[in-house]
Amino acid sequence: MAVGLGGSKKIIEMAPKGKINPEAAISIKPISRFNSERVIRFAFDYAVKHKRRKVTAVTKANIMKCTDGLFYEVAREVAKKYDGKIEYEERLIDNMCMQLVQKPELYDVIVLPNLYGDILSDLCAGLIGGLGIAPGANIGDNGALFEAVHGSAPKYAGQNKVNPTAVLLSGKLMLDYMGETSAAERLEQAIADVIREGKNVTYDLGGKAGTREMGEAIIEKLGKIPAAR
């Protein structure tokens, strides 16, 4: 939340003399207990539903003591209700970036405020091959929206160039959300098989296939995977 020039001056005047540079711009970051609990509880419920082992809360609470400190406080309260089912731990955002590069296998479900989530999602996408294979899900109480993290990418429309994996994996998340677990698993396996073979993948994965060719290869693999009975 940005504060206008007049508002910034008022805040600076209220601060101890010399504490804030008179020419400083100021932003305000609101974090509420209600919304923090909502997203943190979702993370723990997701971990339970998908048989995950741990939830890691990430902030910069050593600096943002009031806002990020509240996020940790709420996370600890929620974690107590899942004691014995799901492990809980905390990391600072700067350290978390290093940890995910060096030791990604140590982490499972990560919950964090929006700003830090934007940072980590792009970091993780880079580690696994780029935004072309990063799916996204926006889940609310009464509905959900699934889309590739990179968005619609209109500048690539009609070029038969973009990696279809992000969109297809978003579909996998949608199927899982709808309770179509078998279909979700089959789709994920088909995508993984094509990427593993490396014959029909797009340029960002080191291949020469177009969007259509990679999609058709995934469809072919999908047809060979038997549905669960």
N, C-alpha and C positions, 0 to 999 in steps of 0.2 A: 504494500500500500504506500503510494508516494504522498509526501507532504508538500504542499505548495510553498513557494518562497516565503510568503508571509507567515505560514505555520512554522517553517523551519526557524525563522528568526525568533519567534516566540519561545520555542523550545530551547534555543541557544541562550536566550536571555535568562531563562529560568535555571540553566545549568551553572555550576560554580564557575567563577570568572577564569577564563583561559582553558577550561576543560574541553570545549568544542570550538574549533576554528570558526570564526564569524562567517566565512564564506562556504561553510559546509552545506551539502545537500543531505536531507534526512529521509529515510524510509522507515515505515513502521511495519512490523511483522506480527499480526495477531495469530495466536494459537489458542483454541478453546479446549476445555476439558471434554465437552460433548463430542466434538468431531474427532479429537484425538482418540477417545475411547472407541468410537465407531470404527475407525480404520484399524486400530490395534486389535480389537475383538475379531474383526474380519480376518486378520492375519492368523490369529490363533485358531479360529474355526476352520480356515483353509488348511492349516497344518494338520489338524485332527482329521478332516475329511479325506485328505490325500496321503494320510499316513506318513507325514513328515516328522522329523525328530526335534527341530529347534526353530525358534523365532529370535531374530536379532534385531533390536531396536537401534536406529542410527540417528544421531543428531550432532550438534556442535555445542553441547550443553556446558562445556568448560568456558565458553565465551558468552553464548546466548543463555545466560543462567535462568532468566525468568520464563521465556517462551519454550526453549528446548528442554529446560529443566522440568517444566510442567509435562511435556510429552513423556519424558522418562518416568516421572511420578505416576502418571496414569498407566503407563506400560507395566510398571511393577505391580500396581494394584490388579490389573487384568491378569497378569502372569500367575498370580497366586491362585486364581480360580482354575488354572490348568496345571497346577503343580502335580507332578507324577505322570502327566500325559505328554507334556511338551516342555523341553528345556527353554530357558530364557537367558539372554545375555545382551550386553550393550557395547556399542562401539562408537567412536567419534568418526565423523564423515571423512576426514583426511586419512586417518588410519585405515578406515574401511576400504578406501580406494586402493591403497597399497596391498591390503590383505587379499582383495579380490583378484589382483594381478598375480600375487605370489602364491596364495594358498586358497584358491576358490573352493576347493573340496571341503573346507572346514565350515562352509555356510550353507544354509538351506532356505528358509523363508526370511526375508528381510522386510521390515516395516519402518517407514521414515516419512517425515513431512515432505510436501510436494517439491520444494526447491531441491532438496537433497536427492529425491527420487529421480528428478530430471537428470541430475549429474550421474548417478549410478547406472541408470538405464542405458545411457549412451556409452558409458564405460564398458558395461557388460556386453552390449551389442558389438563393440569393437573387439572384444576378446573372443567372440564366437563367430566372427566373420562379417560383421557389419549390420547396418539397419535392414538390409534385405532379408534377414532371417529372424528379425525381432518382432514377435506378435504383441498385440496390446488388448487389454480388456478394461472396460469401465463398468463397474458393477455397483448398482444401487439396490435399495430395498425392494423396489417394484419393477425393476427391469435392468437390462444390461446392453452395452454396445461393444462390439468387437471390431477391431481395425488394426492394420499394420502400424507400427510405431512411426514409420516414415510418412504416414498420411497418404493422400491420393496421388502424390507425385505427378501432377498434370503435365509437367514439361517432358515426361517420358511417354505420354499417351500415344498409342499407335506405333511405337517404335519396335515392339517385340524384343525388348531389351531387359526390362526390370525383372529381378528375381521374384518369382511368385511365392516363395516360401513364407514370407512374413504374413501375407494374406491367408494362405492355406493354414498356417499354424494358428492364426486368429480364429479360423473356422474350427480348428481342433478345440480351442478353448471354449468356443460357443457350444459345440457338441457336448463337451464335458459339463458345462453349466446346465444344459438341458437334460442331463442324466443319460445321454447317449454315450456311455463310457466305452463300449465295444467299438463303435464307429470312430470315436476320438482316437483310440489306441491304434486302430488300423490305419487311419490317415497319418498319424505321426510316424508309424513304422514305415509306411510307403515313402514318405518324404525322406526319412533317415536313410533308407536303402538307396535311393537315387543319389543323395549327396555322398554317401559312402562309396558308391561305385565311381563317381566322378566323371561319368561319360556324358551325361545330359544335364549339365549344370551351367548356369549363366556366368558371365565374365567375372563378376565379383567373387565367385568361388573357383576361379581358375579355369573355367570351361569356355566353350564357344556356342553353347546352345542359347536359343532365344527363350522368351517367356513361354511361348506356345509349346516349344519342343520340351522344355523341362516339365511343364504342366502335363503334357501328354505322357511323358515317361512316368510321372507320379501316378497318373490314372491307371496306366498299365500295371504298375506294381500293386496298386490298391486292389485291382481285380483278381490278383493272384493270392491275396491274403484272406483266408477263410474267416467268416464272421463267427464270433463266439456263440456257442449254443446255450 
